[in-house]
Amino acid sequence: MAAEALQKAAKKHGIQIKVETQGSIGVENEITAEDVAAADAIILTKDMSILGEERFKDIPIVRVWIGDAIKKADAIIGKIEKLLNEKNETA
């Protein structure tokens, strides 16, 4: 549900995202090294540890609760937009 909410909000904002899920059935839609290299920001959950989190060490990270990703996806994507805009203004 969180992945779907974030994808829907990203589409609304014209932002391309890839959502990797990690759960009881393992990792699905794994974010590759190429995905990381092309990423402007990463959204990670606060609810559980993330396998391979070190992949994202050089990218701005926004941490959210899974419940917030479901209920506040639009605001989270807005936060990402603001982060990217600020980054572009200082570049």
Gaussian input, Z-matrix of N, CA and C with variables (Angstrom, degrees):
# hf/3-21g

backbone

0 1
 N
 C     1     B1
 C     2     B2     1     A1
 N     3     B3     2     A2     1     D1
 C     4     B4     3     A3     2     D2
 C     5     B5     4     A4     3     D3
 N     6     B6     5     A5     4     D4
 C     7     B7     6     A6     5     D5
 C     8     B8     7     A7     6     D6
 N     9     B9     8     A8     7     D7
 C    10    B10     9     A9     8     D8
 C    11    B11    10    A10     9     D9
 N    12    B12    11    A11    10    D10
 C    13    B13    12    A12    11    D11
 C    14    B14    13    A13    12    D12
 N    15    B15    14    A14    13    D13
 C    16    B16    15    A15    14    D14
 C    17    B17    16    A16    15    D15
 N    18    B18    17    A17    16    D16
 C    19    B19    18    A18    17    D17
 C    20    B20    19    A19    18    D18
 N    21    B21    20    A20    19    D19
 C    22    B22    21    A21    20    D20
 C    23    B23    22    A22    21    D21
 N    24    B24    23    A23    22    D22
 C    25    B25    24    A24    23    D23
 C    26    B26    25    A25    24    D24
 N    27    B27    26    A26    25    D25
 C    28    B28    27    A27    26    D26
 C    29    B29    28    A28    27    D27
 N    30    B30    29    A29    28    D28
 C    31    B31    30    A30    29    D29
 C    32    B32    31    A31    30    D30
 N    33    B33    32    A32    31    D31
 C    34    B34    33    A33    32    D32
 C    35    B35    34    A34    33    D33
 N    36    B36    35    A35    34    D34
 C    37    B37    36    A36    35    D35
 C    38    B38    37    A37    36    D36
 N    39    B39    38    A38    37    D37
 C    40    B40    39    A39    38    D38
 C    41    B41    40    A40    39    D39
 N    42    B42    41    A41    40    D40
 C    43    B43    42    A42    41    D41
 C    44    B44    43    A43    42    D42
 N    45    B45    44    A44    43    D43
 C    46    B46    45    A45    44    D44
 C    47    B47    46    A46    45    D45
 N    48    B48    47    A47    46    D46
 C    49    B49    48    A48    47    D47
 C    50    B50    49    A49    48    D48
 N    51    B51    50    A50    49    D49
 C    52    B52    51    A51    50    D50
 C    53    B53    52    A52    51    D51
 N    54    B54    53    A53    52    D52
 C    55    B55    54    A54    53    D53
 C    56    B56    55    A55    54    D54
 N    57    B57    56    A56    55    D55
 C    58    B58    57    A57    56    D56
 C    59    B59    58    A58    57    D57
 N    60    B60    59    A59    58    D58
 C    61    B61    60    A60    59    D59
 C    62    B62    61    A61    60    D60
 N    63    B63    62    A62    61    D61
 C    64    B64    63    A63    62    D62
 C    65    B65    64    A64    63    D63
 N    66    B66    65    A65    64    D64
 C    67    B67    66    A66    65    D65
 C    68    B68    67    A67    66    D66
 N    69    B69    68    A68    67    D67
 C    70    B70    69    A69    68    D68
 C    71    B71    70    A70    69    D69
 N    72    B72    71    A71    70    D70
 C    73    B73    72    A72    71    D71
 C    74    B74    73    A73    72    D72
 N    75    B75    74    A74    73    D73
 C    76    B76    75    A75    74    D74
 C    77    B77    76    A76    75    D75
 N    78    B78    77    A77    76    D76
 C    79    B79    78    A78    77    D77
 C    80    B80    79    A79    78    D78
 N    81    B81    80    A80    79    D79
 C    82    B82    81    A81    80    D80
 C    83    B83    82    A82    81    D81
 N    84    B84    83    A83    82    D82
 C    85    B85    84    A84    83    D83
 C    86    B86    85    A85    84    D84
 N    87    B87    86    A86    85    D85
 C    88    B88    87    A87    86    D86
 C    89    B89    88    A88    87    D87
 N    90    B90    89    A89    88    D88
 C    91    B91    90    A90    89    D89
 C    92    B92    91    A91    90    D90
 N    93    B93    92    A92    91    D91
 C    94    B94    93    A93    92    D92
 C    95    B95    94    A94    93    D93
 N    96    B96    95    A95    94    D94
 C    97    B97    96    A96    95    D95
 C    98    B98    97    A97    96    D96
 N    99    B99    98    A98    97    D97
 C   100   B100    99    A99    98    D98
 C   101   B101   100   A100    99    D99
 N   102   B102   101   A101   100   D100
 C   103   B103   102   A102   101   D101
 C   104   B104   103   A103   102   D102
 N   105   B105   104   A104   103   D103
 C   106   B106   105   A105   104   D104
 C   107   B107   106   A106   105   D105
 N   108   B108   107   A107   106   D106
 C   109   B109   108   A108   107   D107
 C   110   B110   109   A109   108   D108
 N   111   B111   110   A110   109   D109
 C   112   B112   111   A111   110   D110
 C   113   B113   112   A112   111   D111
 N   114   B114   113   A113   112   D112
 C   115   B115   114   A114   113   D113
 C   116   B116   115   A115   114   D114
 N   117   B117   116   A116   115   D115
 C   118   B118   117   A117   116   D116
 C   119   B119   118   A118   117   D117
 N   120   B120   119   A119   118   D118
 C   121   B121   120   A120   119   D119
 C   122   B122   121   A121   120   D120
 N   123   B123   122   A122   121   D121
 C   124   B124   123   A123   122   D122
 C   125   B125   124   A124   123   D123
 N   126   B126   125   A125   124   D124
 C   127   B127   126   A126   125   D125
 C   128   B128   127   A127   126   D126
 N   129   B129   128   A128   127   D127
 C   130   B130   129   A129   128   D128
 C   131   B131   130   A130   129   D129
 N   132   B132   131   A131   130   D130
 C   133   B133   132   A132   131   D131
 C   134   B134   133   A133   132   D132
 N   135   B135   134   A134   133   D133
 C   136   B136   135   A135   134   D134
 C   137   B137   136   A136   135   D135
 N   138   B138   137   A137   136   D136
 C   139   B139   138   A138   137   D137
 C   140   B140   139   A139   138   D138
 N   141   B141   140   A140   139   D139
 C   142   B142   141   A141   140   D140
 C   143   B143   142   A142   141   D141
 N   144   B144   143   A143   142   D142
 C   145   B145   144   A144   143   D143
 C   146   B146   145   A145   144   D144
 N   147   B147   146   A146   145   D145
 C   148   B148   147   A147   146   D146
 C   149   B149   148   A148   147   D147
 N   150   B150   149   A149   148   D148
 C   151   B151   150   A150   149   D149
 C   152   B152   151   A151   150   D150
 N   153   B153   152   A152   151   D151
 C   154   B154   153   A153   152   D152
 C   155   B155   154   A154   153   D153
 N   156   B156   155   A155   154   D154
 C   157   B157   156   A156   155   D155
 C   158   B158   157   A157   156   D156
 N   159   B159   158   A158   157   D157
 C   160   B160   159   A159   158   D158
 C   161   B161   160   A160   159   D159
 N   162   B162   161   A161   160   D160
 C   163   B163   162   A162   161   D161
 C   164   B164   163   A163   162   D162
 N   165   B165   164   A164   163   D163
 C   166   B166   165   A165   164   D164
 C   167   B167   166   A166   165   D165
 N   168   B168   167   A167   166   D166
 C   169   B169   168   A168   167   D167
 C   170   B170   169   A169   168   D168
 N   171   B171   170   A170   169   D169
 C   172   B172   171   A171   170   D170
 C   173   B173   172   A172   171   D171
 N   174   B174   173   A173   172   D172
 C   175   B175   174   A174   173   D173
 C   176   B176   175   A175   174   D174
 N   177   B177   176   A176   175   D175
 C   178   B178   177   A177   176   D176
 C   179   B179   178   A178   177   D177
 N   180   B180   179   A179   178   D178
 C   181   B181   180   A180   179   D179
 C   182   B182   181   A181   180   D180
 N   183   B183   182   A182   181   D181
 C   184   B184   183   A183   182   D182
 C   185   B185   184   A184   183   D183
 N   186   B186   185   A185   184   D184
 C   187   B187   186   A186   185   D185
 C   188   B188   187   A187   186   D186
 N   189   B189   188   A188   187   D187
 C   190   B190   189   A189   188   D188
 C   191   B191   190   A190   189   D189
 N   192   B192   191   A191   190   D190
 C   193   B193   192   A192   191   D191
 C   194   B194   193   A193   192   D192
 N   195   B195   194   A194   193   D193
 C   196   B196   195   A195   194   D194
 C   197   B197   196   A196   195   D195
 N   198   B198   197   A197   196   D196
 C   199   B199   198   A198   197   D197
 C   200   B200   199   A199   198   D198
 N   201   B201   200   A200   199   D199
 C   202   B202   201   A201   200   D200
 C   203   B203   202   A202   201   D201
 N   204   B204   203   A203   202   D202
 C   205   B205   204   A204   203   D203
 C   206   B206   205   A205   204   D204
 N   207   B207   206   A206   205   D205
 C   208   B208   207   A207   206   D206
 C   209   B209   208   A208   207   D207
 N   210   B210   209   A209   208   D208
 C   211   B211   210   A210   209   D209
 C   212   B212   211   A211   210   D210
 N   213   B213   212   A212   211   D211
 C   214   B214   213   A213   212   D212
 C   215   B215   214   A214   213   D213
 N   216   B216   215   A215   214   D214
 C   217   B217   216   A216   215   D215
 C   218   B218   217   A217   216   D216
 N   219   B219   218   A218   217   D217
 C   220   B220   219   A219   218   D218
 C   221   B221   220   A220   219   D219
 N   222   B222   221   A221   220   D220
 C   223   B223   222   A222   221   D221
 C   224   B224   223   A223   222   D222
 N   225   B225   224   A224   223   D223
 C   226   B226   225   A225   224   D224
 C   227   B227   226   A226   225   D225
 N   228   B228   227   A227   226   D226
 C   229   B229   228   A228   227   D227
 C   230   B230   229   A229   228   D228
 N   231   B231   230   A230   229   D229
 C   232   B232   231   A231   230   D230
 C   233   B233   232   A232   231   D231
 N   234   B234   233   A233   232   D232
 C   235   B235   234   A234   233   D233
 C   236   B236   235   A235   234   D234
 N   237   B237   236   A236   235   D235
 C   238   B238   237   A237   236   D236
 C   239   B239   238   A238   237   D237
 N   240   B240   239   A239   238   D238
 C   241   B241   240   A240   239   D239
 C   242   B242   241   A241   240   D240
 N   243   B243   242   A242   241   D241
 C   244   B244   243   A243   242   D242
 C   245   B245   244   A244   243   D243
 N   246   B246   245   A245   244   D244
 C   247   B247   246   A246   245   D245
 C   248   B248   247   A247   246   D246
 N   249   B249   248   A248   247   D247
 C   250   B250   249   A249   248   D248
 C   251   B251   250   A250   249   D249
 N   252   B252   251   A251   250   D250
 C   253   B253   252   A252   251   D251
 C   254   B254   253   A253   252   D252
 N   255   B255   254   A254   253   D253
 C   256   B256   255   A255   254   D254
 C   257   B257   256   A256   255   D255
 N   258   B258   257   A257   256   D256
 C   259   B259   258   A258   257   D257
 C   260   B260   259   A259   258   D258
 N   261   B261   260   A260   259   D259
 C   262   B262   261   A261   260   D260
 C   263   B263   262   A262   261   D261
 N   264   B264   263   A263   262   D262
 C   265   B265   264   A264   263   D263
 C   266   B266   265   A265   264   D264
 N   267   B267   266   A266   265   D265
 C   268   B268   267   A267   266   D266
 C   269   B269   268   A268   267   D267
 N   270   B270   269   A269   268   D268
 C   271   B271   270   A270   269   D269
 C   272   B272   271   A271   270   D270

   B1=1.4513
   B2=1.5278
   B3=1.3393
   B4=1.4594
   B5=1.5196
   B6=1.3245
   B7=1.4640
   B8=1.5310
   B9=1.3164
   B10=1.4596
   B11=1.5222
   B12=1.3276
   B13=1.4626
   B14=1.5245
   B15=1.3270
   B16=1.4636
   B17=1.5216
   B18=1.3213
   B19=1.4638
   B20=1.5277
   B21=1.3151
   B22=1.4616
   B23=1.5260
   B24=1.3327
   B25=1.4708
   B26=1.5243
   B27=1.3142
   B28=1.4692
   B29=1.5216
   B30=1.3098
   B31=1.4701
   B32=1.5286
   B33=1.3220
   B34=1.4679
   B35=1.5262
   B36=1.3244
   B37=1.4668
   B38=1.5321
   B39=1.3089
   B40=1.4610
   B41=1.5164
   B42=1.3150
   B43=1.4620
   B44=1.5223
   B45=1.3098
   B46=1.4630
   B47=1.5285
   B48=1.3296
   B49=1.4619
   B50=1.5247
   B51=1.3113
   B52=1.4577
   B53=1.5152
   B54=1.3088
   B55=1.4565
   B56=1.5216
   B57=1.3246
   B58=1.4628
   B59=1.5208
   B60=1.3145
   B61=1.4581
   B62=1.5207
   B63=1.3202
   B64=1.4594
   B65=1.5178
   B66=1.3053
   B67=1.4565
   B68=1.5080
   B69=1.3029
   B70=1.4568
   B71=1.5254
   B72=1.3353
   B73=1.4690
   B74=1.5222
   B75=1.3352
   B76=1.4574
   B77=1.5140
   B78=1.3205
   B79=1.4589
   B80=1.5205
   B81=1.3224
   B82=1.4552
   B83=1.5192
   B84=1.3278
   B85=1.4614
   B86=1.5330
   B87=1.3198
   B88=1.4628
   B89=1.5253
   B90=1.3182
   B91=1.4607
   B92=1.5216
   B93=1.3209
   B94=1.4627
   B95=1.5267
   B96=1.3274
   B97=1.4663
   B98=1.5239
   B99=1.3204
   B100=1.4641
   B101=1.5280
   B102=1.3289
   B103=1.4625
   B104=1.5230
   B105=1.3213
   B106=1.4643
   B107=1.5244
   B108=1.3186
   B109=1.4625
   B110=1.5253
   B111=1.3116
   B112=1.4621
   B113=1.5296
   B114=1.3226
   B115=1.4660
   B116=1.5272
   B117=1.3257
   B118=1.4629
   B119=1.5219
   B120=1.3329
   B121=1.4603
   B122=1.5212
   B123=1.3199
   B124=1.4687
   B125=1.5227
   B126=1.3199
   B127=1.4593
   B128=1.5210
   B129=1.3339
   B130=1.4638
   B131=1.5240
   B132=1.2978
   B133=1.4497
   B134=1.5249
   B135=1.3162
   B136=1.4632
   B137=1.5242
   B138=1.3242
   B139=1.4545
   B140=1.5264
   B141=1.3087
   B142=1.4653
   B143=1.5194
   B144=1.3182
   B145=1.4641
   B146=1.5251
   B147=1.3151
   B148=1.4560
   B149=1.5236
   B150=1.3077
   B151=1.4544
   B152=1.5231
   B153=1.3170
   B154=1.4595
   B155=1.5152
   B156=1.3152
   B157=1.4643
   B158=1.5326
   B159=1.3129
   B160=1.4651
   B161=1.5334
   B162=1.3341
   B163=1.4666
   B164=1.5188
   B165=1.3232
   B166=1.4547
   B167=1.5240
   B168=1.3260
   B169=1.4634
   B170=1.5274
   B171=1.3025
   B172=1.4625
   B173=1.5285
   B174=1.3249
   B175=1.4656
   B176=1.5287
   B177=1.3383
   B178=1.4674
   B179=1.5315
   B180=1.3248
   B181=1.4658
   B182=1.5239
   B183=1.3251
   B184=1.4572
   B185=1.5188
   B186=1.3252
   B187=1.4723
   B188=1.5249
   B189=1.3274
   B190=1.4651
   B191=1.5246
   B192=1.3082
   B193=1.4644
   B194=1.5215
   B195=1.3116
   B196=1.4633
   B197=1.5293
   B198=1.3222
   B199=1.4656
   B200=1.5204
   B201=1.3327
   B202=1.4621
   B203=1.5233
   B204=1.3221
   B205=1.4634
   B206=1.5283
   B207=1.3117
   B208=1.4688
   B209=1.5229
   B210=1.3276
   B211=1.4594
   B212=1.5241
   B213=1.3256
   B214=1.4660
   B215=1.5241
   B216=1.3166
   B217=1.4710
   B218=1.5235
   B219=1.3234
   B220=1.4579
   B221=1.5305
   B222=1.3212
   B223=1.4663
   B224=1.5266
   B225=1.3093
   B226=1.4651
   B227=1.5222
   B228=1.3189
   B229=1.4611
   B230=1.5285
   B231=1.3186
   B232=1.4644
   B233=1.5211
   B234=1.3241
   B235=1.4645
   B236=1.5254
   B237=1.3166
   B238=1.4654
   B239=1.5264
   B240=1.3379
   B241=1.4666
   B242=1.5228
   B243=1.3254
   B244=1.4608
   B245=1.5263
   B246=1.2990
   B247=1.4604
   B248=1.5230
   B249=1.3218
   B250=1.4607
   B251=1.5282
   B252=1.3239
   B253=1.4641
   B254=1.5242
   B255=1.3374
   B256=1.4600
   B257=1.5330
   B258=1.3078
   B259=1.4612
   B260=1.5233
   B261=1.3274
   B262=1.4667
   B263=1.5251
   B264=1.3389
   B265=1.4698
   B266=1.5347
   B267=1.3190
   B268=1.4662
   B269=1.5191
   B270=1.3128
   B271=1.4794
   B272=1.4977
   A1=111.26
   A2=117.40
   A3=120.63
   A4=110.59
   A5=116.38
   A6=120.59
   A7=110.22
   A8=116.74
   A9=121.05
   A10=111.61
   A11=116.70
   A12=120.58
   A13=110.93
   A14=117.12
   A15=120.53
   A16=111.14
   A17=116.93
   A18=120.13
   A19=111.06
   A20=116.78
   A21=121.19
   A22=110.58
   A23=117.09
   A24=121.07
   A25=110.81
   A26=117.39
   A27=120.75
   A28=110.56
   A29=116.39
   A30=120.51
   A31=109.94
   A32=116.45
   A33=121.90
   A34=110.73
   A35=117.02
   A36=122.28
   A37=112.53
   A38=117.12
   A39=120.54
   A40=113.36
   A41=115.73
   A42=121.50
   A43=108.71
   A44=115.93
   A45=121.01
   A46=108.81
   A47=116.43
   A48=120.18
   A49=110.49
   A50=113.88
   A51=121.62
   A52=105.85
   A53=117.09
   A54=121.43
   A55=109.64
   A56=115.47
   A57=121.94
   A58=107.09
   A59=116.51
   A60=119.91
   A61=109.52
   A62=114.36
   A63=121.60
   A64=107.27
   A65=115.48
   A66=119.09
   A67=111.27
   A68=115.18
   A69=120.86
   A70=113.01
   A71=116.56
   A72=118.98
   A73=112.09
   A74=116.55
   A75=120.99
   A76=112.80
   A77=115.55
   A78=122.70
   A79=108.86
   A80=115.70
   A81=121.44
   A82=109.22
   A83=116.10
   A84=122.63
   A85=110.38
   A86=115.20
   A87=121.54
   A88=112.52
   A89=115.51
   A90=121.80
   A91=107.78
   A92=115.82
   A93=122.02
   A94=111.11
   A95=115.73
   A96=120.75
   A97=110.32
   A98=117.15
   A99=121.17
   A100=110.86
   A101=116.67
   A102=120.80
   A103=110.32
   A104=116.26
   A105=121.40
   A106=109.95
   A107=116.57
   A108=120.62
   A109=111.72
   A110=117.21
   A111=121.77
   A112=113.17
   A113=117.89
   A114=121.78
   A115=112.14
   A116=115.15
   A117=121.98
   A118=111.16
   A119=117.10
   A120=122.28
   A121=108.98
   A122=114.39
   A123=121.67
   A124=108.47
   A125=116.52
   A126=122.07
   A127=106.80
   A128=116.66
   A129=121.57
   A130=109.74
   A131=115.62
   A132=121.08
   A133=111.55
   A134=115.22
   A135=121.86
   A136=110.17
   A137=117.50
   A138=122.94
   A139=114.25
   A140=116.63
   A141=119.68
   A142=109.65
   A143=115.50
   A144=118.69
   A145=108.86
   A146=115.35
   A147=122.00
   A148=108.71
   A149=117.11
   A150=120.96
   A151=109.35
   A152=116.90
   A153=120.66
   A154=113.85
   A155=117.27
   A156=121.02
   A157=112.54
   A158=116.89
   A159=120.73
   A160=112.09
   A161=117.96
   A162=121.81
   A163=112.30
   A164=116.13
   A165=121.61
   A166=113.59
   A167=117.74
   A168=121.45
   A169=114.44
   A170=119.13
   A171=121.34
   A172=113.32
   A173=117.18
   A174=122.13
   A175=108.71
   A176=118.46
   A177=119.43
   A178=110.64
   A179=115.70
   A180=121.50
   A181=109.58
   A182=115.41
   A183=123.03
   A184=106.12
   A185=116.52
   A186=120.94
   A187=109.46
   A188=115.00
   A189=120.96
   A190=110.24
   A191=115.37
   A192=120.98
   A193=107.46
   A194=117.37
   A195=120.79
   A196=110.67
   A197=117.14
   A198=120.52
   A199=112.43
   A200=115.83
   A201=119.39
   A202=111.19
   A203=116.80
   A204=120.04
   A205=110.31
   A206=115.88
   A207=120.43
   A208=110.51
   A209=116.66
   A210=121.72
   A211=114.02
   A212=117.38
   A213=120.96
   A214=112.12
   A215=116.67
   A216=120.82
   A217=111.76
   A218=117.36
   A219=120.60
   A220=110.54
   A221=117.65
   A222=121.47
   A223=110.96
   A224=117.26
   A225=121.03
   A226=110.08
   A227=116.98
   A228=120.46
   A229=109.60
   A230=117.44
   A231=121.08
   A232=111.37
   A233=116.71
   A234=121.27
   A235=110.83
   A236=116.07
   A237=120.86
   A238=109.70
   A239=116.91
   A240=120.62
   A241=110.91
   A242=116.48
   A243=120.97
   A244=110.16
   A245=117.10
   A246=121.98
   A247=110.61
   A248=117.00
   A249=121.64
   A250=111.86
   A251=116.47
   A252=120.14
   A253=111.03
   A254=116.67
   A255=120.79
   A256=110.96
   A257=116.32
   A258=120.99
   A259=110.40
   A260=116.63
   A261=121.09
   A262=111.97
   A263=117.33
   A264=121.07
   A265=111.54
   A266=117.15
   A267=120.71
   A268=112.25
   A269=116.78
   A270=119.90
   A271=112.61
   D1=-39.74
   D2=179.44
   D3=-64.83
   D4=-44.01
   D5=-179.88
   D6=-59.88
   D7=-45.27
   D8=-179.79
   D9=-63.03
   D10=-42.17
   D11=-179.54
   D12=-64.15
   D13=-42.58
   D14=179.21
   D15=-66.86
   D16=-40.62
   D17=179.01
   D18=-63.78
   D19=-41.71
   D20=179.21
   D21=-64.14
   D22=-44.57
   D23=179.61
   D24=-65.68
   D25=-41.05
   D26=179.18
   D27=-62.05
   D28=-43.52
   D29=179.14
   D30=-60.74
   D31=-43.19
   D32=178.85
   D33=-58.49
   D34=-36.64
   D35=-177.94
   D36=-90.49
   D37=-1.01
   D38=179.93
   D39=73.08
   D40=29.11
   D41=-179.53
   D42=-109.96
   D43=134.09
   D44=177.43
   D45=-88.44
   D46=129.86
   D47=177.36
   D48=-133.19
   D49=161.01
   D50=170.85
   D51=-128.37
   D52=132.17
   D53=-177.68
   D54=-113.01
   D55=118.33
   D56=172.80
   D57=-96.70
   D58=132.96
   D59=176.34
   D60=-112.26
   D61=143.75
   D62=176.70
   D63=-130.16
   D64=122.38
   D65=-177.70
   D66=-155.74
   D67=-159.02
   D68=-175.80
   D69=-64.20
   D70=-22.48
   D71=178.29
   D72=-96.53
   D73=7.28
   D74=177.21
   D75=101.32
   D76=-160.92
   D77=-177.89
   D78=-91.73
   D79=130.96
   D80=176.43
   D81=-123.79
   D82=142.67
   D83=178.46
   D84=58.37
   D85=48.48
   D86=-173.64
   D87=-56.36
   D88=135.40
   D89=176.33
   D90=-77.72
   D91=120.98
   D92=-176.12
   D93=-86.62
   D94=170.58
   D95=175.61
   D96=-59.76
   D97=-35.96
   D98=178.02
   D99=-66.45
   D100=-39.92
   D101=176.68
   D102=-61.86
   D103=-43.54
   D104=-179.54
   D105=-63.04
   D106=-43.93
   D107=-179.28
   D108=-61.33
   D109=-31.83
   D110=-178.49
   D111=-90.15
   D112=-9.41
   D113=-173.74
   D114=-76.95
   D115=144.70
   D116=174.45
   D117=-97.32
   D118=-25.53
   D119=-179.09
   D120=-160.30
   D121=161.27
   D122=-179.56
   D123=-129.31
   D124=138.28
   D125=172.82
   D126=-107.45
   D127=124.08
   D128=177.99
   D129=-123.14
   D130=151.50
   D131=178.40
   D132=-80.09
   D133=149.38
   D134=173.25
   D135=-92.66
   D136=-12.92
   D137=-171.76
   D138=-75.54
   D139=-26.84
   D140=-176.03
   D141=-150.19
   D142=159.65
   D143=176.60
   D144=-71.82
   D145=152.26
   D146=-176.92
   D147=-109.11
   D148=123.48
   D149=176.20
   D150=-67.44
   D151=130.20
   D152=177.85
   D153=74.96
   D154=24.18
   D155=-177.70
   D156=-58.87
   D157=-26.36
   D158=-179.92
   D159=-60.35
   D160=-18.12
   D161=177.50
   D162=-59.01
   D163=-24.03
   D164=-170.70
   D165=-104.45
   D166=15.33
   D167=-170.75
   D168=-61.20
   D169=-25.75
   D170=-176.11
   D171=-104.34
   D172=14.45
   D173=-175.95
   D174=-121.74
   D175=139.77
   D176=175.48
   D177=-56.72
   D178=134.45
   D179=-177.50
   D180=-117.15
   D181=133.66
   D182=172.02
   D183=-111.63
   D184=121.40
   D185=-179.43
   D186=-101.76
   D187=132.53
   D188=-177.74
   D189=-136.91
   D190=156.85
   D191=170.90
   D192=-79.15
   D193=147.33
   D194=179.78
   D195=-58.39
   D196=-41.23
   D197=178.04
   D198=-59.65
   D199=-37.91
   D200=177.70
   D201=-69.10
   D202=-34.90
   D203=178.06
   D204=-61.85
   D205=-31.82
   D206=178.34
   D207=-78.61
   D208=-49.29
   D209=-172.61
   D210=-85.85
   D211=-26.66
   D212=-172.97
   D213=-126.12
   D214=31.97
   D215=-176.39
   D216=-57.55
   D217=-40.94
   D218=-178.90
   D219=-61.83
   D220=-42.39
   D221=179.09
   D222=-67.37
   D223=-36.89
   D224=178.60
   D225=-64.55
   D226=-46.13
   D227=178.45
   D228=-64.66
   D229=-36.39
   D230=175.02
   D231=-60.91
   D232=-39.18
   D233=177.04
   D234=-63.70
   D235=-40.34
   D236=177.11
   D237=-63.15
   D238=-44.65
   D239=178.01
   D240=-57.81
   D241=-45.30
   D242=179.70
   D243=-61.98
   D244=-43.79
   D245=178.85
   D246=-59.44
   D247=-45.09
   D248=179.97
   D249=-67.08
   D250=-40.32
   D251=178.53
   D252=-63.43
   D253=-43.19
   D254=177.97
   D255=-63.57
   D256=-39.39
   D257=178.18
   D258=-63.08
   D259=-43.91
   D260=-179.08
   D261=-68.28
   D262=-33.67
   D263=179.94
   D264=-69.29
   D265=-30.82
   D266=-178.96
   D267=-89.54
   D268=-9.38
   D269=-178.88
   D270=-81.56

